[in-house]
Amino acid sequence: MSETDSVTEVGPSDWVVRAGWVAKEQVGDEGILYDDRRDRIHVLNSTGSWIWEQCEQEIHVAELVSRFATFCARSPSEVSDDVEALLLDLLGHGLLQRRAAQS
């Protein structure tokens, strides 16, 4: 996987995984991420923190959407845009890494 600062989209056929230089602490419902490379802190709400936990191992975005839909008792089509938007934000901050689907 390569760095993803220039990623402008993420789709169901892509793969994501946590960046190895990011540490997480749980404080109440929030996840506090520390980017060691950039010396920055990011705060995730409980939903973002749950999604972050799912990215410990490389995961297919479609699988992540399916897990999250099950977790919040919704259909994948109801949550996919929100999950992909969060992943794109995390990728843009260098907190996740992405491997595009092979065509």
Protein Blocks (a to p, Z undefined) as FASTA:
>chain_A
ZZfklpcbdcfkbccdddfkbccddehjbccdddfklopacdddfklmmmmmmmmpacdf
klmmmmmmmmnopafklmmmmmmmmmmmmmmnopaccddddZZ
